[in-house]
Amino acid sequence: MGRKWTGIGAGAGALLPDGLMVALGLGLIGAILWGLGQLLNFLTSL
């Protein structure tokens, strides 16, 4: 079961250029940090 998903991930990774993968990763990290910041702002304003 796990091997099938690993193969799909590797295939998708091979199709996408490295730069795009890096950009997606940075975008995801940025979105998570932004979300955490919003949550902290909300909690401190209570």
ChimeraX attribute file (.defattr): number of C-alpha atoms within 10 A of each C-alpha:
attribute: neighborCount
match mode: 1-to-1
recipient: residues
	/A:1	5
	/A:2	6
	/A:3	8
	/A:4	9
	/A:5	10
	/A:6	11
	/A:7	11
	/A:8	11
	/A:9	12
	/A:10	12
	/A:11	11
	/A:12	11
	/A:13	13
	/A:14	10
	/A:15	9
	/A:16	11
	/A:17	10
	/A:18	11
	/A:19	9
	/A:20	11
	/A:21	12
	/A:22	11
	/A:23	11
	/A:24	12
	/A:25	12
	/A:26	12
	/A:27	12
	/A:28	12
	/A:29	12
	/A:30	12
	/A:31	12
	/A:32	12
	/A:33	12
	/A:34	12
	/A:35	12
	/A:36	12
	/A:37	12
	/A:38	12
	/A:39	12
	/A:40	11
	/A:41	11
	/A:42	10
	/A:43	9
	/A:44	8
	/A:45	7
	/A:46	5
